[in-house]
Amino acid sequence: MRILIAILLLVLLLLQFRLWFGDGGVSDISLLKDRVAAQAEENRMLLERNDALRAEVEDLRERLDAVEERARSELGLIREGEDFYQVVPETGNGRDGPDGPG
């Protein structure tokens, strides 16, 4: 009877070892849960970005003034008959400003 109990305890210990430290054990499950949570967060951020890009594309498709605004801000384009003025900021060394020796 003692041999049977010893064998059963040995089997129990081996199963416990596999449960805690083996492949597919508690540590692996915990690691996989963390990876799934990180991937879900990344997916959420990418969905938000996609929604913003989709809204921007729809805006550019439907509104001419959105295209004009983008051309003005990103490409520096102006309409025919408009005057373009470029303001150059002062460099801070006193040499290139209106009061400095140019």
Secondary structure, DSSP 8 states (H G I E B T S, - for coil): -HHHHHHHHHHHHHHHHHHHHSTTSHHHHHHHHHHHHHHHHHHHHHHHHHHHHHHHHHHHHH-HHHHHHHHHHHH----TT----------SSSSSSSSS--
